Amino acid sequence: MGKRKLKEALLVLLKIQPERKSLLFEFTKPHKIKRASFTEQNFWFNLSLTPFAYLTGRSISAFRRGFKKLYHCPPGQWLWQN
């Protein structure tokens, strides 16, 4: 039953926001993308740092370092403030 609900939710999401298809179904290794725009567009998905780092083409430690340099605070603090 859980798989069916998940599939249903994905179909609804894709119907509402078809531009998210590449984010949900792209399985190639991502190249480095701009951390700021990706984070600001996708932080509401409530992902842990691991997928954010992977999807921006960085290791977790590189993502954290770059995030802190860009936003002048760690990712958790930024999320709390936004």
N, CA, C and O atoms as a GROMACS GRO file, in nm:
protein
  328
    1MET      N    1   0.082  -0.120   0.000
    1MET     CA    2   0.000   0.000   0.000
    1MET      C    3   0.087   0.126   0.000
    1MET      O    4   0.050   0.225  -0.063
    2GLY      N    5   0.200   0.124   0.068
    2GLY     CA    6   0.287   0.241   0.075
    2GLY      C    7   0.344   0.279  -0.061
    2GLY      O    8   0.353   0.397  -0.093
    3LYS      N    9   0.382   0.179  -0.140
    3LYS     CA   10   0.437   0.207  -0.273
    3LYS      C   11   0.334   0.273  -0.363
    3LYS      O   12   0.366   0.361  -0.442
    4ARG      N   13   0.211   0.230  -0.351
    4ARG     CA   14   0.104   0.286  -0.434
    4ARG      C   15   0.082   0.433  -0.399
    4ARG      O   16   0.064   0.516  -0.488
    5LYS      N   17   0.083   0.465  -0.270
    5LYS     CA   18   0.064   0.604  -0.226
    5LYS      C   19   0.182   0.691  -0.269
    5LYS      O   20   0.163   0.807  -0.308
    6LEU      N   21   0.301   0.635  -0.263
    6LEU     CA   22   0.419   0.709  -0.306
    6LEU      C   23   0.410   0.739  -0.456
    6LEU      O   24   0.438   0.852  -0.499
    7LYS      N   25   0.372   0.641  -0.534
    7LYS     CA   26   0.357   0.660  -0.678
    7LYS      C   27   0.250   0.765  -0.707
    7LYS      O   28   0.268   0.850  -0.794
    8GLU      N   29   0.141   0.758  -0.634
    8GLU     CA   30   0.033   0.855  -0.650
    8GLU      C   31   0.082   0.996  -0.617
    8GLU      O   32   0.052   1.091  -0.690
    9ALA      N   33   0.157   1.010  -0.509
    9ALA     CA   34   0.210   1.141  -0.470
    9ALA      C   35   0.305   1.195  -0.575
    9ALA      O   36   0.301   1.314  -0.607
   10LEU      N   37   0.391   1.108  -0.629
   10LEU     CA   38   0.484   1.152  -0.733
   10LEU      C   39   0.410   1.197  -0.859
   10LEU      O   40   0.448   1.297  -0.921
   11LEU      N   41   0.306   1.126  -0.895
   11LEU     CA   42   0.228   1.165  -1.013
   11LEU      C   43   0.160   1.300  -0.993
   11LEU      O   44   0.154   1.382  -1.085
   12VAL      N   45   0.109   1.323  -0.873
   12VAL     CA   46   0.046   1.452  -0.843
   12VAL      C   47   0.150   1.563  -0.849
   12VAL      O   48   0.126   1.668  -0.908
   13LEU      N   49   0.267   1.540  -0.787
   13LEU     CA   50   0.374   1.639  -0.789
   13LEU      C   51   0.416   1.672  -0.932
   13LEU      O   52   0.434   1.788  -0.967
   14LEU      N   53   0.432   1.570  -1.014
   14LEU     CA   54   0.473   1.592  -1.152
   14LEU      C   55   0.366   1.664  -1.233
   14LEU      O   56   0.397   1.739  -1.325
   15LYS      N   57   0.241   1.642  -1.200
   15LYS     CA   58   0.133   1.711  -1.270
   15LYS      C   59   0.133   1.860  -1.233
   15LYS      O   60   0.109   1.946  -1.318
   16ILE      N   61   0.159   1.888  -1.105
   16ILE     CA   62   0.159   2.026  -1.057
   16ILE      C   63   0.287   2.099  -1.099
   16ILE      O   64   0.282   2.214  -1.141
   17GLN      N   65   0.400   2.030  -1.086
   17GLN     CA   66   0.530   2.090  -1.118
   17GLN      C   67   0.611   1.998  -1.209
   17GLN      O   68   0.703   1.931  -1.162
   18PRO      N   69   0.580   1.994  -1.337
   18PRO     CA   70   0.650   1.904  -1.429
   18PRO      C   71   0.800   1.932  -1.439
   18PRO      O   72   0.877   1.844  -1.477
   19GLU      N   73   0.842   2.053  -1.405
   19GLU     CA   74   0.985   2.086  -1.411
   19GLU      C   75   1.066   2.009  -1.308
   19GLU      O   76   1.189   2.007  -1.318
   20ARG      N   77   1.003   1.947  -1.210
   20ARG     CA   78   1.073   1.869  -1.107
   20ARG      C   79   1.110   1.729  -1.156
   20ARG      O   80   1.176   1.655  -1.084
   21LYS      N   81   1.068   1.692  -1.275
   21LYS     CA   82   1.094   1.557  -1.326
   21LYS      C   83   1.244   1.526  -1.328
   21LYS      O   84   1.285   1.416  -1.288
   22SER      N   85   1.324   1.620  -1.373
   22SER     CA   86   1.468   1.593  -1.380
   22SER      C   87   1.528   1.578  -1.242
   22SER      O   88   1.624   1.502  -1.225
   23LEU      N   89   1.476   1.647  -1.142
   23LEU     CA   90   1.526   1.633  -1.006
   23LEU      C   91   1.490   1.497  -0.948
   23LEU      O   92   1.571   1.435  -0.879
   24LEU      N   93   1.371   1.449  -0.977
   24LEU     CA   94   1.323   1.324  -0.920
   24LEU      C   95   1.374   1.200  -0.992
   24LEU      O   96   1.391   1.094  -0.931
   25PHE      N   97   1.397   1.211  -1.122
   25PHE     CA   98   1.426   1.091  -1.201
   25PHE      C   99   1.558   1.095  -1.276
   25PHE      O  100   1.576   1.018  -1.371
   26GLU      N  101   1.649   1.180  -1.238
   26GLU     CA  102   1.781   1.186  -1.301
   26GLU      C  103   1.876   1.101  -1.218
   26GLU      O  104   1.899   1.131  -1.101
   27PHE      N  105   1.932   0.996  -1.277
   27PHE     CA  106   2.016   0.903  -1.203
   27PHE      C  107   2.164   0.908  -1.241
   27PHE      O  108   2.242   0.826  -1.193
   28THR      N  109   2.202   1.001  -1.326
   28THR     CA  110   2.343   1.016  -1.357
   28THR      C  111   2.410   1.096  -1.245
   28THR      O  112   2.344   1.168  -1.171
   29LYS      N  113   2.540   1.081  -1.234
   29LYS     CA  114   2.612   1.154  -1.131
   29LYS      C  115   2.606   1.304  -1.163
   29LYS      O  116   2.641   1.345  -1.273
   30PRO      N  117   2.561   1.384  -1.068
   30PRO     CA  118   2.544   1.526  -1.098
   30PRO      C  119   2.677   1.599  -1.110
   30PRO      O  120   2.776   1.562  -1.046
   31HIS      N  121   2.678   1.700  -1.192
   31HIS     CA  122   2.794   1.788  -1.202
   31HIS      C  123   2.774   1.901  -1.102
   31HIS      O  124   2.665   1.918  -1.048
   32LYS      N  125   2.878   1.976  -1.078
   32LYS     CA  126   2.865   2.086  -0.981
   32LYS      C  127   2.769   2.190  -1.036
   32LYS      O  128   2.781   2.236  -1.150
   33ILE      N  129   2.674   2.226  -0.952
   33ILE     CA  130   2.579   2.331  -0.987
   33ILE      C  131   2.587   2.439  -0.880
   33ILE      O  132   2.647   2.419  -0.774
   34LYS      N  133   2.527   2.551  -0.907
   34LYS     CA  134   2.532   2.662  -0.812
   34LYS      C  135   2.456   2.624  -0.685
   34LYS      O  136   2.336   2.598  -0.688
   35ARG      N  137   2.528   2.622  -0.577
   35ARG     CA  138   2.474   2.582  -0.447
   35ARG      C  139   2.362   2.675  -0.402
   35ARG      O  140   2.259   2.628  -0.354
   36ALA      N  141   2.380   2.805  -0.419
   36ALA     CA  142   2.283   2.902  -0.367
   36ALA      C  143   2.148   2.886  -0.434
   36ALA      O  144   2.046   2.874  -0.365
   37SER      N  145   2.144   2.886  -0.565
   37SER     CA  146   2.015   2.877  -0.633
   37SER      C  147   1.948   2.742  -0.607
   37SER      O  148   1.827   2.736  -0.587
   38PHE      N  149   2.027   2.634  -0.607
   38PHE     CA  150   1.969   2.502  -0.581
   38PHE      C  151   1.911   2.496  -0.440
   38PHE      O  152   1.800   2.447  -0.421
   39THR      N  153   1.986   2.544  -0.342
   39THR     CA  154   1.940   2.540  -0.203
   39THR      C  155   1.814   2.623  -0.185
   39THR      O  156   1.717   2.577  -0.124
   40GLU      N  157   1.815   2.743  -0.237
   40GLU     CA  158   1.701   2.832  -0.219
   40GLU      C  159   1.576   2.782  -0.290
   40GLU      O  160   1.464   2.809  -0.244
   41GLN      N  161   1.591   2.710  -0.399
   41GLN     CA  162   1.475   2.656  -0.472
   41GLN      C  163   1.424   2.526  -0.412
   41GLN      O  164   1.308   2.491  -0.433
   42ASN      N  165   1.509   2.453  -0.339
   42ASN     CA  166   1.471   2.318  -0.296
   42ASN      C  167   1.476   2.293  -0.146
   42ASN      O  168   1.454   2.179  -0.104
   43PHE      N  169   1.505   2.394  -0.064
   43PHE     CA  170   1.518   2.367   0.080
   43PHE      C  171   1.387   2.320   0.142
   43PHE      O  172   1.389   2.252   0.244
   44TRP      N  173   1.275   2.354   0.083
   44TRP     CA  174   1.146   2.315   0.140
   44TRP      C  175   1.116   2.166   0.123
   44TRP      O  176   1.017   2.117   0.177
   45PHE      N  177   1.200   2.095   0.047
   45PHE     CA  178   1.182   1.950   0.034
   45PHE      C  179   1.224   1.875   0.160
   45PHE      O  180   1.199   1.755   0.173
   46ASN      N  181   1.286   1.946   0.254
   46ASN     CA  182   1.324   1.889   0.384
   46ASN      C  183   1.418   1.769   0.369
   46ASN      O  184   1.397   1.665   0.431
   47LEU      N  185   1.520   1.786   0.287
   47LEU     CA  186   1.621   1.681   0.268
   47LEU      C  187   1.733   1.699   0.369
   47LEU      O  188   1.756   1.809   0.419
   48SER      N  189   1.803   1.591   0.398
   48SER     CA  190   1.922   1.602   0.482
   48SER      C  191   2.035   1.659   0.396
   48SER      O  192   2.019   1.679   0.276
   49LEU      N  193   2.149   1.686   0.458
   49LEU     CA  194   2.262   1.743   0.384
   49LEU      C  195   2.318   1.649   0.279
   49LEU      O  196   2.368   1.694   0.176
   50THR      N  197   2.311   1.520   0.304
   50THR     CA  198   2.369   1.423   0.210
   50THR      C  199   2.311   1.438   0.069
   50THR      O  200   2.388   1.450  -0.027
   51PRO      N  201   2.178   1.438   0.052
   51PRO     CA  202   2.126   1.456  -0.084
   51PRO      C  203   2.157   1.594  -0.142
   51PRO      O  204   2.185   1.607  -0.261
   52PHE      N  205   2.153   1.699  -0.058
   52PHE     CA  206   2.187   1.833  -0.108
   52PHE      C  207   2.330   1.834  -0.160
   52PHE      O  208   2.357   1.886  -0.268
   53ALA      N  209   2.422   1.778  -0.084
   53ALA     CA  210   2.562   1.775  -0.126
   53ALA      C  211   2.575   1.695  -0.256
   53ALA      O  212   2.640   1.741  -0.350
   54TYR      N  213   2.514   1.578  -0.261
   54TYR     CA  214   2.522   1.493  -0.380
   54TYR      C  215   2.463   1.563  -0.503
   54TYR      O  216   2.523   1.563  -0.611
   55LEU      N  217   2.345   1.622  -0.486
   55LEU     CA  218   2.277   1.684  -0.600
   55LEU      C  219   2.348   1.809  -0.651
   55LEU      O  220   2.325   1.851  -0.764
   56THR      N  221   2.432   1.869  -0.567
   56THR     CA  222   2.511   1.983  -0.614
   56THR      C  223   2.650   1.941  -0.658
   56THR      O  224   2.732   2.026  -0.695
   57GLY      N  225   2.679   1.810  -0.654
   57GLY     CA  226   2.807   1.759  -0.703
   57GLY      C  227   2.922   1.777  -0.606
   57GLY      O  228   3.036   1.791  -0.648
   58ARG      N  229   2.892   1.778  -0.475
   58ARG     CA  230   2.995   1.801  -0.374
   58ARG      C  231   2.990   1.694  -0.266
   58ARG      O  232   2.889   1.627  -0.248
   59SER      N  233   3.101   1.681  -0.194
   59SER     CA  234   3.100   1.596  -0.075
   59SER      C  235   3.026   1.672   0.036
   59SER      O  236   3.003   1.793   0.024
   60ILE      N  237   2.989   1.603   0.142
   60ILE     CA  238   2.918   1.669   0.251
   60ILE      C  239   3.006   1.777   0.313
   60ILE      O  240   2.960   1.888   0.339
   61SER      N  241   3.132   1.746   0.336
   61SER     CA  242   3.221   1.846   0.399
   61SER      C  243   3.241   1.967   0.307
   61SER      O  244   3.243   2.080   0.354
   62ALA      N  245   3.257   1.944   0.177
   62ALA     CA  246   3.272   2.056   0.083
   62ALA      C  247   3.144   2.139   0.076
   62ALA      O  248   3.149   2.261   0.065
   63PHE      N  249   3.030   2.071   0.081
   63PHE     CA  250   2.902   2.143   0.080
   63PHE      C  251   2.891   2.232   0.204
   63PHE      O  252   2.853   2.349   0.194
   64ARG      N  253   2.922   2.176   0.321
   64ARG     CA  254   2.915   2.255   0.446
   64ARG      C  255   3.009   2.375   0.443
   64ARG      O  256   2.970   2.486   0.478
   65ARG      N  257   3.134   2.351   0.402
   65ARG     CA  258   3.232   2.460   0.398
   65ARG      C  259   3.185   2.572   0.303
   65ARG      O  260   3.186   2.690   0.338
   66GLY      N  261   3.145   2.531   0.185
   66GLY     CA  262   3.100   2.630   0.087
   66GLY      C  263   2.973   2.702   0.130
   66GLY      O  264   2.956   2.821   0.106
   67PHE      N  265   2.883   2.627   0.194
   67PHE     CA  266   2.758   2.686   0.241
   67PHE      C  267   2.788   2.793   0.345
   67PHE      O  268   2.732   2.903   0.340
   68LYS      N  269   2.875   2.760   0.440
   68LYS     CA  270   2.910   2.855   0.547
   68LYS      C  271   2.977   2.979   0.488
   68LYS      O  272   2.952   3.091   0.533
   69LYS      N  273   3.061   2.960   0.388
   69LYS     CA  274   3.128   3.073   0.324
   69LYS      C  275   3.027   3.160   0.250
   69LYS      O  276   3.037   3.283   0.252
   70LEU      N  277   2.930   3.098   0.186
   70LEU     CA  278   2.830   3.170   0.107
   70LEU      C  279   2.727   3.242   0.194
   70LEU      O  280   2.694   3.358   0.168
   71TYR      N  281   2.676   3.174   0.298
   71TYR     CA  282   2.568   3.229   0.379
   71TYR      C  283   2.613   3.280   0.517
   71TYR      O  284   2.532   3.333   0.592
   72HIS      N  285   2.739   3.263   0.549
   72HIS     CA  286   2.795   3.308   0.678
   72HIS      C  287   2.730   3.240   0.798
   72HIS      O  288   2.726   3.297   0.908
   73CYS      N  289   2.681   3.119   0.778
   73CYS     CA  290   2.627   3.037   0.887
   73CYS      C  291   2.616   2.893   0.837
   73CYS      O  292   2.611   2.871   0.716
   74PRO      N  293   2.612   2.796   0.928
   74PRO     CA  294   2.598   2.657   0.884
   74PRO      C  295   2.458   2.631   0.828
   74PRO      O  296   2.365   2.707   0.856
   75PRO      N  297   2.441   2.524   0.749
   75PRO     CA  298   2.313   2.496   0.686
   75PRO      C  299   2.195   2.485   0.784
   75PRO      O  300   2.087   2.537   0.757
   76GLY      N  301   2.216   2.420   0.898
   76GLY     CA  302   2.107   2.405   0.994
   76GLY      C  303   2.057   2.539   1.046
   76GLY      O  304   1.936   2.559   1.060
   77GLN      N  305   2.148   2.629   1.074
   77GLN     CA  306   2.110   2.762   1.122
   77GLN      C  307   2.037   2.839   1.013
   77GLN      O  308   1.939   2.908   1.041
   78TRP      N  309   2.082   2.828   0.890
   78TRP     CA  310   2.018   2.894   0.778
   78TRP      C  311   1.874   2.845   0.763
   78TRP      O  312   1.782   2.925   0.744
   79LEU      N  313   1.855   2.712   0.772
   79LEU     CA  314   1.720   2.656   0.761
   79LEU      C  315   1.631   2.707   0.872
   79LEU      O  316   1.514   2.738   0.850
   80TRP      N  317   1.686   2.714   0.992
   80TRP     CA  318   1.608   2.762   1.108
   80TRP      C  319   1.562   2.905   1.086
   80TRP      O  320   1.450   2.941   1.123
   81GLN      N  321   1.647   2.987   1.027
   81GLN     CA  322   1.615   3.128   1.005
   81GLN      C  323   1.522   3.149   0.887
   81GLN      O  324   1.453   3.251   0.879
   82ASN      N  325   1.518   3.054   0.795
   82ASN     CA  326   1.434   3.068   0.676
   82ASN      C  327   1.318   2.978   0.693
   82ASN      O  328   1.231   2.971   0.606
   0.00000   0.00000   0.00000
